[in-house]
Amino acid sequence: MSRFITGARLVFPLADVVAAAEHAAASPAHRMVDGDISPSPALWWVSDDGTYLMSNGIPADGAKADDDPRRKVHAEGWGPGTDTWELLGGDDICEPYPLCEEGSAEDGDTFLGTLRSALAEGNTDLVWEISAAGWWETRVTATRRRTGRTGRARG
């Protein structure tokens, strides 16, 4: 069995997450990952070179998707060059989180609607908590920034 940091908390700057989500929602086409049935706007939670949330949107103008800085948001303390082996037990992941499905948020709203509302309410961070059971069980909340927090999980 893979080992990972149980109860890890990943902290993402909410304004940047909303920008990535808006990028996906505005894009005319979308990439898919294994298990997707049809292309639709999503944020992907990726762990390979660091861990980050990423728009799956493909730009219309022929520009390279990776050239848009709004497209990818690293978790604080888990940027490029950091090894996420300890965080996720050596697994590289790409987990899609649909943005526009009604009822995908706890309050019945879309994930995109919930992100927009959280930002409008003055929240500054998106906190991704990984369950002790594994990376596939997460809890996402929005919070206001507190000083002295690094965002890097320690086990």
Secondary structure, DSSP 8 states (H G I E B T S, - for coil): -----TT-EEEEEHHHHHHHHHHHHH-SEE---TT-SS---EEEEEESBSEEEEE-EE-SSS--GGG-GGGEEE-TT--TT-B-HHHHTT--EEEEEESS-TT-STTSS-HHHHHHHHHHTT--EEEEEEETTEEEEEEEEEE---TT-------
